[in-house]
Amino acid sequence: MTVLSDTTVGTLRFATAGSVDDGKSTLVGRLLHDSKSVLADQLEAVAHASRNRGQATPDLALLTDGLRAEREQGITIDVAYRYFATPRRRFILADTPGHVQYTRNMVTGASTAELTVILVDARNGVVEQTRRHTAIAALLRVPHVVLAVNKMDLVGYEESVFAAIAEEYTAYVKELGGPEVTVIPISALAGDNVVEPSAHMPWYGGPTVLEHLETVPVSHHLAPCSARLPVQYVIRPQSLERPDYRGYAGRIAEGTFRTGQQVRVLPSGRTSTIAGIEQLGRPVDAAWALQSVTVLLADDIDVSRGDLIVPHADAPATTREVEATVCHVADQPLTVGHRVLLKHGTRTVKALVTDIPSRLTLDDLSLYPHPGRLVANDIGRVRIRTAEPLPIDSYADSRRTGSFILIDPADGTTLTAGMVGESFASPDPAAGSGARDEGWDF
């Protein structure tokens, strides 16, 4: 396995996406194999499985397609996470499914990614699923996208084929207002431009996939956001040594907290001062995003699971009216008047879908007005009224505190992933709501 040197420049979280049979799992397997991130016993297991399937050479896609159903069907179903490293950087990779039925899993894999690799088959070019995955990456504000034009060996490594696909795709992303795009011609099966430069495409002078992954800038925050700590658990140990101990535990979503800092607890609005911060049972002077900590306050105020601790001077507004762009992930449609649970951070409240102003048409990025419902894999605009006020940031400021999910209260099924304030175009503010509030008292 690779040992990191002093040239390491951080950890990159990235996801792969694309249509069925575009070669995502093969690309990931090639990255792992050629970067020498595969143990000998893993490679032997893949070679054995490949021989059992009548293949003369190891099928590198099996390095990620771990479920038995995936191997039998030859497709990726679940999100496969892999961890590997090169001398320059660590990587956390999410290999997401390509089948339209599993688009919801692409949302899961890309939600925390800083880069998405979207594959297209050079023979087919940009297809609907390519557009859908690109739209989702743009909505999730993934900063970087790599379009990997795969199977160049099957089109004779023709530059004109690559150029046409690159032109069409970059025009689509520009119209979408999406992220920074790098287009790379590859053959995952043959290894062309994956880790090593290809001898078959002398007309291409850009980076290989791995070279780009190693050098793309890493930034774990979309924009400067004030500190945010969703309270997950209230700790009240029965101890004679510290009978008055009351700690508020959680994972810091954004920013930095310091001892002595004035804070506000939302949605109640009560204020206090941080008397202490503990990490792994030890006191620290400061803690920052993604660290799990316990915060002690100077005042005895009512704080419970689901509350949000924020700086006193920079607290988000609390609201019961939420407007967001969503990707619907459930087989059950989302309709106007739908009663749901809204989970934001560690807080879950009852909510009502009051309006669905528009649905995005992926081909030309037009908005279909007031569809009345969203079905699986639809991207649309929704308005929601919650039973209790929520302190919500804009998704543009924080991917963690600006996002939420909608849950079916009957069986706990995740219905929709939402991003507060995100939109491709402004919906009609004068649009009327078709929802009826009977029995909800919001």
Salt bridges, closest charged atoms under 4 A:
ASP34 OD1 - ARG30 NH1 3.23
ASP34 OD1 - HIS33 ND1 2.83
GLU44 OE2 - ARG51 NH2 3.22
ASP59 OD2 - ARG53 NH1 3.82
GLU72 OE2 - ARG68 NE 3.02
GLU114 OE2 - HIS220 ND1 3.88
ASP121 OD2 - ARG123 NH2 2.76
ASP121 OD2 - LYS151 NZ 3.63
GLU128 OE2 - ARG132 NH2 3.33
GLU168 OE2 - ARG131 NH2 3.54
GLU180 OE2 - HIS144 ND1 3.50
ASP192 OD1 - HIS200 ND1 3.05
GLU254 OE1 - HIS221 ND1 2.92
GLU254 OE2 - ARG400 NH1 3.18
GLU278 OE2 - ARG242 NH2 3.43
ASP300 OD1 - ARG246 NE 3.57
ASP307 OD1 - ARG347 NH1 3.30
GLU321 OE2 - ARG385 NE 3.03
GLU323 OE2 - ARG381 NE 3.57
GLU323 OE1 - ARG383 NE 3.50
ASP331 OD1 - ARG104 NH2 3.17
ASP355 OD1 - HIS370 ND1 3.73
ASP355 OD2 - ARG383 NH1 2.86
ASP363 OD1 - ARG131 NH1 3.53
GLU388 OE1 - ARG347 NH2 2.86
ASP393 OD2 - ARG228 NE 2.84
GLU422 OE1 - ARG141 NE 2.65
ASP437 OD2 - ARG385 NH1 2.53
GLU438 OE2 - ARG436 NH1 3.83
